[in-house]
Amino acid sequence: MNDTPNSSVVPATESRHRRWDPFAMFAELESEMDRVFGHRLPSMLSPRRYTSALGKGWAPSSDVYEKAGTLVIKAELPGVARDDIDVTVEHGDLVIKGERTSESEIKEEDYYRMERFSGSFYRRYPLPEGIDEDRISAEYRDGVLEVHIPKPSGDSDQPPTRKITVT
């Protein structure tokens, strides 16, 4: 029998707390494209680079749609406390930011798999000109933030930043 260790077996200590990265496949594809073409393609901007350009963090999934003359933004924020969510209108954009804390009672070396993101998050949505910022409302229920933005009224005299209260 051969006494040399099998190189394809990874010790449990090396693979236990590896964070799953849903964008790793894009980074690998981009790297392969760079290798094939010999240079970076100017139109390639992976989600991983976009996130890292904003700093460490994550971006919540969201839907944006129109319903009964109102724009609706729904953002998934499971595990985020209402007080840790900040919704503002800044220079014509709706900004949702905040932080989700990780479970501190579990040490990182005790994880077998880490797929949930923690830390700060940030999303910015451009809004149509002339919205009535005083009529924007936000509600947070069951881990989903829902922001209602009435369609533009035509008045464009709006302050550059306004805080929205989340109920």
Residue, then its C-alpha position, 0 to 999 in steps of 0.5 A: m500500500n502507498d503511504t503518501p497522502n492523497s493530495s485530493v483530500v482536503p483536511a477538515t480544518e482547511s475547508r470548515h469555514r469557507r464562505w460561499d461566494p455566489f459571484a466566484m464563478f463570474a470572477e473565474l469566467e472573467s479571469e479566463m476571458d482575460r487569459v484568452f484575449g490577453h487583456r481585460l475587456p473594457s465592458m467586463l465589470s463583475p458583481r464582485r468588483y462592483t461590490s468591492a468598489l463600494g467596500k466590504g459588505w453585501a447588497p440586498s436583493s430587491d424588486v422594483y415595480e409600479k402598482a396603482g400609480t405608485l413605484v414600489i421597492k421591495a428589499e429583502l433584509p432578513g435578520v436586520a433590525r428595523d433600527d439598523i435600516d436607514v432610508t433616505v432620498e439623496h440628490g434624486d436617488l432613494v438610498i437604503k443602507g444599514e447593517r446586519t450583525s453576525e451571530s457573535e456566540i459562534k466562533e468562525e472556526d466552528y463553522y462548516r459553511m458560511e453563506r449568509f452575509s453580515g456587515s453593512f449594506y447599501r443600495r441606491y435607486p435612481l428616482p424620476e424627477g419631481i417626486d413628492e418626497d413628503r409622500i414617500s413611505a416605508e414599511y418593514r415587516d417579516g424581513v422585507l422593506e417595502v418603500h412606496i413612492p408616489k408618481p411624480s407630481g411635476d414639482s422639482d423644488q426638492p431638498p438634496t437629502r431627506k430622511i424617510t421614517v421606517t415604520 
